[in-house]
Amino acid sequence: MTEQILILDFGSQYTQLIARRVRELDVYCEIHPFNKIPELTPDLKGVILSGSPCSVRDADSPRVDLDQFRNKVPILGVCYGAQLMAQVLGGSVLPASHREYGRAHLDITDPDSSLLAGLTSASQVWMSHGDTIVDIPDNFRLIASTETVRVAAYKIEDELTYGIQFHPEVTHSTDGKKILHNFVVNICGCKQEWTSEAFAEMTINSLKIKLGKDRVVMALSGGVDSTVAASLVHKAIGENLFCIFVDNGVLRKNEYEQVLHSYEDMGLNIKGVDAKERFYNALRGLSDPEQKRKAIGKTFIEVFDHEAHLIQDVKWLGQGTIYPDVIESVSVNGPSVTIKSHHNVGGLPDLMNLKVVEPLNTLFKDEVRAVGRTLGVPANILGRHPFPGPGLAIRILGEVTPEKVAILQEVDDLFISRLKKSGLYDDVWQAGSMLLPVQSVGVMGDERTYENVVALRAVTSVDGMTADWAHLPYTFLAEVSNDIINRVKGVNRVVYDISSKPPATIEWE
C-alpha cells in the first residue's frame, strides 16, 4: 500500500506543478478533477485543493463537499482552494482592489504555525489572484499576511486544515518547497518512500502478475518514455515483449541505425522497419501542419498494425504514456482547445483488439528519467532532448520532400553535434532546426545565391509546459551558422529563434 496525497484540480495552470513538488519530496500523489473524486482509501494521508481561473463568488464556480475530508485527513487550500474554504464556511471573499499578481513578502503572525515552521523572515511568495479573502470565520486563525493581503494564510482551529492565498509550488515562492514539506511530511505524516527504486521494483512485480506469460507488442521511438516503459516490461516478461521501431523517413541523421543499435545492446527483442517511402508518399502535396501530423499518424498505425500481426498470440499493447497525458485526458473542463494533435499510437488498441499496459502512467518526465537510471538505461537515451513524434516533418514548414529532409538532417546534425561538443547540450531542454518556406539572396564567392533559410531553436524548461529561449553564446551561434552555411548545400542564411513559450510554442508547427 502506497501512502498518497490527493490533489483536487479546480482548473489551475499550476496544478501539475503542485504534484511535481510533492513528488520531489518522495511522496506519491495523484491529481483528480474536483468533480471526479476517487473512493477514499486508508492510504490517503492528506488533500490539497488547487487554484482555479474561476471566482468563488460565481454561482457556477467549482465546489466540493469539504465534510468528506475535514477531521479525517489534513487539508491545504491553495489560492482558490483557500478562498473556497473561507467562503463556504462563513467567511467573505470579494474582488481585490487591484489584481494581486507577482512577488510579495510574508509577515508571519503565528510563529508557532506548523505549516510555516522554519520560514525565513519576510519570505518571498508568489501571488496570482483577482479575489481576496476579506473576512474569515470565527474558528479560523490568521497565521500570515502580506503588505496588501491581510489573509495570506490561515488555519482552522482544532483541525489540521490550512489555507494559503499564494502559490508555494512556483519557484518564485522561495520557501514554497519548505511549506509543502511541512504540510506533506510533518502534518500529514508521509514517510517519503516514493523513490525510483521502489517504483521500479513494485512495477516490475505487478507486471509479472498482470502479464504472466502473455505476449506484448510495443512501438519504440528512441525517446525516453517508450524506452523506459519497454525496459520495465522487458524485466517482467523478457522475450515475450516484441518491440517495433519504424523509420518514418523524418528521423534525425543516422538515428534509425543508432537507436536500433542501442536497443540491441539493451537486450530488447527489437525489429526495425524501413517505411520511409510509404511516409513520403503519404506526405506528398501536404503543407498544413495538422494534415501532415494526421498523415504520419495514420501511416504509422497502418505500418505498425501490419508488423504486429506478424507476431502470433499478442494480447497486450505496451505504451509509454506518462502522467501529464493522463491528467490532460480527464481535465476539469473537458479537452482544451487543440493547439496541435499528438502523434502516438492512439486508436491501435481498439483496431487490434488488444489490452493496454502503461507502466509509466503515474510518472512525470523527470521521474521517468530517474526510473530509467535505476534500470540502467543508457545515458545517451535518457539525456536525449524531446523529439516530436512527427519528427522533422513539422520542422519543415510546408510540403515535406526527401530532398528537404536531407537538408534539414544535415543542419540539425551540425547544430546538435556542436551543442554536445561545446558542453551546452545538457544545459538546453530541447533544441532543433527549422527549414523555412522562404529563400533569400546571398553571396558565395563571387556568385549570387538564392537559397533556403533555416531557423535554430533552443529552449530551457523543466517540463515543456513553459519555456524560455536559451541564451546561447554569440560565439557559439556564429560558429554554428558558419558551419551550416559552408557545409550544407542549399542553405545561405541562419537565424536564431528568441521566442518564449508562451506565447510561442517550442515547435513551429
ChimeraX attribute file (.defattr): number of C-alpha atoms within 10 A of each C-alpha:
attribute: neighborCount
match mode: 1-to-1
recipient: residues
	/A:1	6
	/A:2	13
	/A:3	19
	/A:4	24
	/A:5	26
	/A:6	21
	/A:7	26
	/A:8	24
	/A:9	27
	/A:10	26
	/A:11	19
	/A:12	16
	/A:13	13
	/A:14	16
	/A:15	22
	/A:16	22
	/A:17	18
	/A:18	23
	/A:19	21
	/A:20	21
	/A:21	19
	/A:22	25
	/A:23	21
	/A:24	17
	/A:25	20
	/A:26	16
	/A:27	23
	/A:28	22
	/A:29	25
	/A:30	18
	/A:31	25
	/A:32	18
	/A:33	19
	/A:34	20
	/A:35	14
	/A:36	11
	/A:37	14
	/A:38	10
	/A:39	5
	/A:40	10
	/A:41	10
	/A:42	9
	/A:43	12
	/A:44	18
	/A:45	21
	/A:46	25
	/A:47	24
	/A:48	28
	/A:49	26
	/A:50	27
	/A:51	27
	/A:52	21
	/A:53	14
	/A:54	17
	/A:55	19
	/A:56	22
	/A:57	15
	/A:58	8
	/A:59	8
	/A:60	9
	/A:61	13
	/A:62	19
	/A:63	15
	/A:64	16
	/A:65	11
	/A:66	13
	/A:67	8
	/A:68	10
	/A:69	14
	/A:70	14
	/A:71	13
	/A:72	13
	/A:73	17
	/A:74	22
	/A:75	31
	/A:76	25
	/A:77	26
	/A:78	25
	/A:79	27
	/A:80	30
	/A:81	27
	/A:82	28
	/A:83	29
	/A:84	27
	/A:85	25
	/A:86	24
	/A:87	20
	/A:88	16
	/A:89	15
	/A:90	13
	/A:91	17
	/A:92	17
	/A:93	20
	/A:94	16
	/A:95	14
	/A:96	15
	/A:97	10
	/A:98	11
	/A:99	13
	/A:100	18
	/A:101	12
	/A:102	13
	/A:103	13
	/A:104	22
	/A:105	20
	/A:106	21
	/A:107	19
	/A:108	22
	/A:109	14
	/A:110	16
	/A:111	14
	/A:112	11
	/A:113	16
	/A:114	16
	/A:115	27
	/A:116	22
	/A:117	15
	/A:118	14
	/A:119	17
	/A:120	12
	/A:121	10
	/A:122	12
	/A:123	16
	/A:124	20
	/A:125	24
	/A:126	22
	/A:127	23
	/A:128	17
	/A:129	23
	/A:130	17
	/A:131	22
	/A:132	25
	/A:133	23
	/A:134	17
	/A:135	16
	/A:136	21
	/A:137	15
	/A:138	11
	/A:139	13
	/A:140	20
	/A:141	17
	/A:142	20
	/A:143	25
	/A:144	23
	/A:145	20
	/A:146	18
	/A:147	10
	/A:148	14
	/A:149	20
	/A:150	17
	/A:151	22
	/A:152	27
	/A:153	29
	/A:154	26
	/A:155	23
	/A:156	19
	/A:157	12
	/A:158	9
	/A:159	15
	/A:160	20
	/A:161	26
	/A:162	25
	/A:163	29
	/A:164	23
	/A:165	29
	/A:166	29
	/A:167	22
	/A:168	25
	/A:169	25
	/A:170	18
	/A:171	13
	/A:172	16
	/A:173	22
	/A:174	17
	/A:175	20
	/A:176	23
	/A:177	19
	/A:178	18
	/A:179	21
	/A:180	22
	/A:181	21
	/A:182	19
	/A:183	26
	/A:184	27
	/A:185	18
	/A:186	15
	/A:187	19
	/A:188	20
	/A:189	14
	/A:190	24
	/A:191	13
	/A:192	17
	/A:193	15
	/A:194	19
	/A:195	18
	/A:196	20
	/A:197	16
	/A:198	12
	/A:199	17
	/A:200	20
	/A:201	14
	/A:202	11
	/A:203	17
	/A:204	19
	/A:205	14
	/A:206	14
	/A:207	19
	/A:208	16
	/A:209	12
	/A:210	12
	/A:211	17
	/A:212	12
	/A:213	14
	/A:214	14
	/A:215	19
	/A:216	27
	/A:217	26
	/A:218	25
	/A:219	24
	/A:220	26
	/A:221	23
	/A:222	21
	/A:223	19
	/A:224	25
	/A:225	25
	/A:226	22
	/A:227	26
	/A:228	27
	/A:229	25
	/A:230	28
	/A:231	23
	/A:232	22
	/A:233	24
	/A:234	22
	/A:235	17
	/A:236	23
	/A:237	19
	/A:238	16
	/A:239	17
	/A:240	18
	/A:241	25
	/A:242	22
	/A:243	23
	/A:244	19
	/A:245	20
	/A:246	21
	/A:247	19
	/A:248	24
	/A:249	23
	/A:250	28
	/A:251	21
	/A:252	19
	/A:253	18
	/A:254	10
	/A:255	15
	/A:256	21
	/A:257	11
	/A:258	11
	/A:259	18
	/A:260	20
	/A:261	12
	/A:262	16
	/A:263	22
	/A:264	12
	/A:265	10
	/A:266	14
	/A:267	12
	/A:268	20
	/A:269	16
	/A:270	20
	/A:271	16
	/A:272	16
	/A:273	15
	/A:274	13
	/A:275	15
	/A:276	15
	/A:277	13
	/A:278	15
	/A:279	21
	/A:280	20
	/A:281	13
	/A:282	16
	/A:283	21
	/A:284	13
	/A:285	13
	/A:286	15
	/A:287	16
	/A:288	13
	/A:289	21
	/A:290	16
	/A:291	13
	/A:292	23
	/A:293	23
	/A:294	17
	/A:295	21
	/A:296	25
	/A:297	20
	/A:298	19
	/A:299	20
	/A:300	23
	/A:301	18
	/A:302	13
	/A:303	17
	/A:304	20
	/A:305	14
	/A:306	11
	/A:307	16
	/A:308	20
	/A:309	12
	/A:310	9
	/A:311	12
	/A:312	8
	/A:313	10
	/A:314	20
	/A:315	17
	/A:316	20
	/A:317	23
	/A:318	26
	/A:319	24
	/A:320	25
	/A:321	20
	/A:322	21
	/A:323	19
	/A:324	16
	/A:325	13
	/A:326	14
	/A:327	19
	/A:328	13
	/A:329	12
	/A:330	14
	/A:331	17
	/A:332	20
	/A:333	9
	/A:334	9
	/A:335	10
	/A:336	10
	/A:337	6
	/A:338	7
	/A:339	9
	/A:340	10
	/A:341	12
	/A:342	15
	/A:343	17
	/A:344	19
	/A:345	18
	/A:346	13
	/A:347	10
	/A:348	17
	/A:349	15
	/A:350	10
	/A:351	10
	/A:352	15
	/A:353	12
	/A:354	16
	/A:355	14
	/A:356	16
	/A:357	21
	/A:358	17
	/A:359	23
	/A:360	25
	/A:361	18
	/A:362	19
	/A:363	24
	/A:364	20
	/A:365	18
	/A:366	15
	/A:367	19
	/A:368	25
	/A:369	21
	/A:370	18
	/A:371	25
	/A:372	25
	/A:373	16
	/A:374	16
	/A:375	17
	/A:376	13
	/A:377	20
	/A:378	15
	/A:379	11
	/A:380	10
	/A:381	19
	/A:382	22
	/A:383	14
	/A:384	15
	/A:385	18
	/A:386	14
	/A:387	18
	/A:388	16
	/A:389	19
	/A:390	23
	/A:391	17
	/A:392	25
	/A:393	30
	/A:394	24
	/A:395	24
	/A:396	25
	/A:397	19
	/A:398	19
	/A:399	17
	/A:400	24
	/A:401	17
	/A:402	13
	/A:403	9
	/A:404	18
	/A:405	21
	/A:406	15
	/A:407	18
	/A:408	26
	/A:409	21
	/A:410	17
	/A:411	31
	/A:412	22
	/A:413	17
	/A:414	19
	/A:415	24
	/A:416	18
	/A:417	13
	/A:418	18
	/A:419	20
	/A:420	12
	/A:421	9
	/A:422	10
	/A:423	9
	/A:424	14
	/A:425	20
	/A:426	13
	/A:427	15
	/A:428	17
	/A:429	21
	/A:430	22
	/A:431	22
	/A:432	23
	/A:433	28
	/A:434	26
	/A:435	25
	/A:436	15
	/A:437	12
	/A:438	12
	/A:439	16
	/A:440	12
	/A:441	12
	/A:442	15
	/A:443	10
	/A:444	10
	/A:445	7
	/A:446	6
	/A:447	7
	/A:448	10
	/A:449	16
	/A:450	15
	/A:451	15
	/A:452	22
	/A:453	20
	/A:454	27
	/A:455	18
	/A:456	20
	/A:457	21
	/A:458	23
	/A:459	24
	/A:460	19
	/A:461	16
	/A:462	10
	/A:463	14
	/A:464	16
	/A:465	13
	/A:466	16
	/A:467	22
	/A:468	18
	/A:469	21
	/A:470	20
	/A:471	11
	/A:472	15
	/A:473	9
	/A:474	9
	/A:475	9
	/A:476	15
	/A:477	18
	/A:478	11
	/A:479	12
	/A:480	21
	/A:481	23
	/A:482	14
	/A:483	15
	/A:484	22
	/A:485	19
	/A:486	13
	/A:487	13
	/A:488	16
	/A:489	13
	/A:490	17
	/A:491	23
	/A:492	23
	/A:493	19
	/A:494	21
	/A:495	14
	/A:496	16
	/A:497	15
	/A:498	14
	/A:499	17
	/A:500	16
	/A:501	16
	/A:502	11
	/A:503	9
	/A:504	13
	/A:505	15
	/A:506	23
	/A:507	16
	/A:508	15
	/A:509	18
